[in-house]
Amino acid sequence: MNGKSIFDFSDNELVEFAVGGNAEAFPVLLKRYSHRILEKAKSFSFTQGVEADDFYQEGVIGFYSAIFSFDPSKSDNFSSFAMVLTEQAMQRYYNSVNRKKHIPLKNYVQIEDLTDVESKNPSPEDMIILKEQQNAFFDSLSPFELSVAKSYLLGFSRKAIAENLNCELKQIDNAVQRIRQKIKKD
């Protein structure tokens, strides 16, 4: 490298080095662009259930792709090319996360959240309020849902619950989903 530090080379030269197999080139390029990638990732952070870090990681994948698909004969501006591919990678991730098939996962509620009182050291007033909320919640369940919820909270598997209640596994799955919806409403 003619006595120059790796940090002294231009982006285009570093891209050429990275494509040629130089292991030091990619980290230097990433360090130069990480702030811009992070800023772009933050612009997507309004997505429910997704952290800016997730978008940043997708952006880094897009940036990596830009290094190996950059053609200096078509353009000498690596910076613009890289940021376009970075943003496209984040946009693809955003689109995949917001597909309708992911709605159940975004709205997922743990049934176990009902029993997580002990770990939070609530005050006596909070305990009374929580107990009233739990009672109201359990009162809102059908007898079948109540049996499923109690068995589930005691640690039984869905298959074991189905066997104990003498019903199909699908009925248990449906009851669990109805219970989760009721939890979410509260």
N, C-alpha and C positions, 0 to 999 in steps of 0.2 A: 504494500500500500504506500510505497514511496516515503516512508517515515511519517506519514500523516496519521493522526489519531482517527479512529473510526467515526468519531463525532464531528470531524471536519468535512466529511463528504456531503454532497448534496443529496436530496431525496432520491433523485433519479439514479445516482451512482449507488446509493444504498439498496435500491430496488434491484439493480443489476447484480450486486453482491449477494443479496438474499436469494435470488433466482439461481445464482451460481453455486449456492450451497454454503455461503459464509454464515455461520451460526450467530455471529455478533450483529449482523445487519438488522434482522427483524426486531430485536429488543430496542435498538436505537431508534428505528422508525416508529415503533409503538410508543416509545417514550415521548417522541416529538408530537405525536398525534393524540395521545391518550386524553389530554384535556378537551380537545375538540370532540372526541368520541363520547366522552362523559357528558359534555354539555348537550349533545344531540340526544343521548340516552335519557337525560333528565326531561327533555321535552316530551318524551313518551311516558313519563312516570305517572301520569294521571290514570293509567289503566288499572282497574280494580284487580287486586290480587297479584300484581306483578311489581317487582322492585326495579328501580333504575339499574341496579347491578345486572339484572337479567338482560335488559336491553344493551347494557355496556358489553356484556359477553357476546351477544349476537353481533354487535357492531365490530368487535375485535375479529370475529370470524369473517365478516364482510371485508374488513381491512386486510386481513391475511389473504383473502381471495383477490383483492385488488392488486396486491403485490405480484401475484403470479399470473394475473391476466392483463397487466399493464403493458401496452405496446408503445414504446417511445417513438416509433415511426409514425404513429397516428396522432399522438399528442405529446407535448413535452411537459404538460402540467399534471404531474402525479397527484398533487394535493387535491385538485378538484375531482379527478377520477376516483381517488380513494374515498373521498367523503360521499360521493354519489353511491358507490357500492356499499359503504358502511350504512348509509341511511336506508338503502333498499333492503339490506339484511334486517335492520330493525323494523322496517315496515312489514316485511314478510312475517316476522315474529309477532308483531302486533296483530296482523290479520289472523294468524293461526290461533292466538290466544283468545281472540274475540269471536271465534266461530260459535254458532249456536250449540254445537255438541258439547262445548265446555261449560255451558250455563249451570248444569247440575254440580259440577266441581267448584265453581265460584260461590255457589250458595250453600255449600256443604256445612253442616253444623254437627259437631260431635255430641252424641248423646251423653258421653261421659262428662261433658261440661256441667251437667246438672249436679254431679256429685263432687265437684272441685271446690267445695266450700272450705274444707279443712285447711287447704294449703294457703289460703289468703288471710288467715287470722282476722275474721270479721268481728266487728263490735257486737255486743248483745242486741242492739237495735237492728243491725244489719241481719243478724241471725233470725230475728223474728220476722222481718220483712221477707227474707229469703225463704223461710219456712212457709209463709203465706203464699208466696209466688209458686213454690213447688207444689203446695196443696192445690192451688188453683189450676196449675198445669196438669197435675195428675187427675183432677176432676174433669178436665176437658177431654181426657182420653176415653175411648170406648173400653168396655171390659176386656176385649181381645187385645187392644193396643196396650192396655195397662199390664196385662200378663206378659206380653212380649217385652215391654220396657223393663219390668222388674227382673225378668229372667236375663235380659241383656245386661242390665246394670250389675247383676250378680256374677257376671262373667261367662255365662253360657254362650256357646257358639250358636249361630243361626240354625245350623243343622240340628243341634241338640234341642233347641227351643221348638223347632218343628216337630221333632219326635215326641217331646213332652206334651205338646198341645195337640198332637195327633192331626197335623195339617201339613200342607205342602210347603216346601221351602220358599216358593214364590209368594205365598201369603205372608210369610214372616218378612221377606224383603219389602213387600208393599207396606206392611204395617210400620216397619222401621222408617220408611220414607215419609209416611204420614206423620209419624211422631216427630221427625226432624222438621217437617214443615210447621208443625205446631210450636216447636221450640223456637223456630225462627220468628214466628209471629209475636212471641212473648219478648 
